[in-house]
């Protein structure tokens, strides 16, 4: 079974819309209220991370269960990964503020995206990092690894290995050795990475 390009694009578009909605709301809040009140900023960022983290986690669960059903896999219901804790949100937002306050919304988007990736890997038996759009060199390297079996090594401190802002790459799962995502070609990604120098 192959996940069609159309189905995969719809899924990653929805994932991106969720994280970008959170970033947009954070941007609007910052434009109205600024950065003077750290507690209010962190409280709002945390609330957004919980709400949109739950939404993106639920979408990852739906994709997991739909993929399992399409491939004939019999699996327990998927579970959403842990949402970011307040301290984790505070550390990320405060660290970003030191670099550039302009990047706070994209940091929030990354925290939300992380929940989706963590949810996929938490439930996966086999997974692959599938690039999309303008892909960075590190994402190409991860994609070139091909399908991998889930292990503790794939999650570092409970999180997916590589999640960054402004990235539409996503983890895919499969339940047999034949299934894949349309267009996913690990050898091509390795060649692209090597040619990029």
C-alpha positions as CSV (number, residue, x, y, z in Angstrom):
1,X,0.0,0.0,0.0
2,X,1.2,3.5,-0.8
3,X,0.0,6.6,0.9
4,X,-0.8,8.8,-2.1
5,X,0.9,12.1,-2.7
6,X,-2.5,13.8,-2.4
7,X,-3.3,12.2,1.0
8,X,0.1,12.9,2.3
9,X,0.0,16.6,1.2
10,X,-3.4,17.0,2.8
11,X,-2.1,15.6,6.1
12,X,1.1,17.7,6.2
13,X,-0.9,20.8,5.2
14,X,-3.3,20.3,8.1
15,X,-0.3,19.7,10.5
16,X,1.3,22.9,9.3
17,X,-1.9,24.8,9.6
18,X,-2.3,23.9,13.2
19,X,1.3,24.9,14.2
20,X,1.0,28.1,12.1
21,X,-2.3,29.0,13.7
22,X,-0.6,28.9,17.0
23,X,2.3,31.0,15.7
24,X,-0.2,33.5,14.2
25,X,-2.1,33.9,17.5
26,X,1.2,34.4,19.3
27,X,2.3,37.0,16.8
28,X,-1.0,38.9,17.2
29,X,-0.7,38.8,21.0
30,X,2.9,40.1,20.9
31,X,2.0,42.9,18.6
32,X,-0.8,44.0,20.9
33,X,0.9,43.4,24.3
34,X,4.6,43.4,23.7
35,X,7.2,41.7,25.9
36,X,7.0,43.8,29.1
37,X,4.9,41.2,31.1
38,X,6.9,38.0,31.0
39,X,4.3,36.0,33.0
40,X,1.5,37.0,30.8
41,X,3.6,36.1,27.7
42,X,4.5,32.7,29.1
43,X,1.0,32.0,30.3
44,X,-0.4,32.7,26.8
45,X,2.4,30.7,25.0
46,X,1.7,27.8,27.4
47,X,-2.1,28.0,26.8
48,X,-1.5,28.0,23.0
49,X,1.0,25.1,23.3
50,X,-1.6,23.0,25.2
51,X,-4.6,23.8,22.9
52,X,-2.8,23.4,19.6
53,X,-0.5,20.6,20.8
54,X,-3.7,18.6,21.7
55,X,-5.0,19.4,18.2
56,X,-1.9,18.3,16.3
57,X,-1.5,15.3,18.5
58,X,-5.1,14.2,17.7
59,X,-4.4,14.6,14.0
60,X,-1.3,12.5,14.2
61,X,-3.3,9.8,16.0
62,X,-5.9,9.9,13.3
63,X,-3.3,9.5,10.6
64,X,-1.7,6.6,12.5
65,X,-5.0,4.8,12.9
66,X,-6.0,5.4,9.3
67,X,-2.7,4.2,8.0
68,X,-2.9,1.1,10.2
69,X,-6.4,0.3,8.9
70,X,-5.4,0.8,5.3
71,X,-2.4,-1.5,5.6
72,X,-4.4,-4.1,7.5
73,X,-2.6,-3.5,10.8
74,X,-4.4,-4.3,14.0
75,X,-3.1,-1.8,16.6
76,X,-4.3,-0.4,19.9
77,X,-5.7,3.2,19.7
78,X,-3.0,5.8,19.3
79,X,-2.1,7.9,22.2
80,X,-1.1,11.6,22.1
81,X,2.4,12.3,23.4
82,X,3.0,14.5,26.4
83,X,2.2,18.1,25.9
84,X,4.9,20.7,26.7
85,X,5.2,21.5,30.4
86,X,5.1,25.1,31.5
87,X,8.9,25.1,32.3
88,X,9.7,23.7,28.8
89,X,7.6,26.4,27.1
90,X,9.2,29.1,29.4
91,X,12.7,27.9,28.6
92,X,12.1,27.8,24.8
93,X,10.4,31.3,24.8
94,X,13.0,32.9,27.1
95,X,15.8,31.4,25.1
96,X,14.4,32.7,21.8
97,X,13.8,36.2,23.3
98,X,17.5,36.4,24.1
99,X,18.3,35.8,20.4
100,X,15.4,37.7,18.7
101,X,12.0,38.5,20.0
102,X,10.8,38.3,16.4
103,X,11.3,34.5,16.5
104,X,9.0,33.9,19.5
105,X,6.0,32.9,17.2
106,X,8.1,30.4,15.3
107,X,9.3,28.9,18.5
108,X,5.8,28.3,19.6
109,X,5.0,26.7,16.2
110,X,8.0,24.4,16.8
111,X,6.7,23.4,20.2
112,X,3.3,22.5,18.7
113,X,4.9,20.6,15.8
114,X,7.0,18.7,18.3
115,X,3.8,17.2,19.8
116,X,2.7,15.8,16.4
117,X,6.1,14.3,15.8
118,X,6.4,12.9,19.3
119,X,2.9,11.4,19.0
120,X,3.8,9.7,15.7
121,X,6.9,8.2,17.1
122,X,5.3,7.2,20.4
123,X,2.9,5.0,18.6
124,X,5.1,3.8,15.6
125,X,6.6,0.5,15.0
126,X,8.3,1.6,11.8
127,X,8.8,5.2,10.7
128,X,10.5,7.4,8.2
129,X,11.2,11.1,8.0
130,X,9.5,12.3,4.8
131,X,10.8,15.7,3.5
132,X,8.5,18.3,1.9
133,X,9.1,21.7,0.3
134,X,12.4,23.5,0.7
135,X,14.2,20.9,2.8
136,X,17.3,21.6,4.9
137,X,20.4,19.4,4.7
138,X,19.7,17.8,8.1
139,X,16.2,16.9,7.1
140,X,17.6,15.3,3.9
141,X,20.1,13.3,6.0
142,X,17.2,12.0,8.2
143,X,15.1,11.2,5.2
144,X,18.0,9.3,3.6
145,X,18.0,6.8,6.5
146,X,14.8,5.2,5.1
147,X,12.3,3.2,7.1
148,X,13.5,2.5,10.6
149,X,12.2,0.4,13.5
150,X,11.2,2.4,16.6
151,X,13.7,2.3,19.4
152,X,14.5,4.4,22.5
153,X,17.3,6.0,20.4
154,X,14.7,7.6,18.1
155,X,13.3,9.6,21.0
156,X,15.8,11.8,22.9
157,X,14.5,12.9,26.3
158,X,11.0,11.9,25.1
159,X,11.1,14.0,22.0
160,X,11.5,13.3,18.3
161,X,15.1,13.8,17.1
162,X,14.8,16.8,14.8
163,X,12.0,19.3,14.8
164,X,12.7,22.9,13.7
165,X,10.6,26.0,12.8
166,X,9.5,26.6,9.2
167,X,9.7,22.9,8.3
168,X,6.9,20.9,6.6
169,X,8.7,17.5,6.8
170,X,6.8,14.9,8.9
171,X,7.2,11.4,10.2
172,X,5.3,8.7,8.4
173,X,4.5,5.2,9.8
174,X,3.9,1.9,8.3
175,X,2.8,-1.6,9.4
176,X,4.4,-3.8,6.8
177,X,7.7,-3.9,4.9
178,X,6.1,-2.9,1.5
179,X,4.1,0.2,2.3
180,X,5.5,3.7,1.8
181,X,4.6,7.3,1.0
182,X,4.4,8.2,-2.7
183,X,7.6,9.9,-3.8
184,X,9.6,8.9,-0.8
185,X,13.1,8.0,-2.0
186,X,15.9,7.7,0.6
187,X,18.6,7.1,-2.0
188,X,17.7,10.2,-3.8
189,X,17.8,12.2,-0.6
190,X,21.3,10.9,0.2
191,X,22.4,11.9,-3.3
192,X,20.9,15.4,-2.9
193,X,22.7,15.8,0.5
194,X,26.0,14.6,-0.9
195,X,25.7,16.9,-3.9
196,X,24.9,19.9,-1.7
197,X,28.4,19.7,-0.3
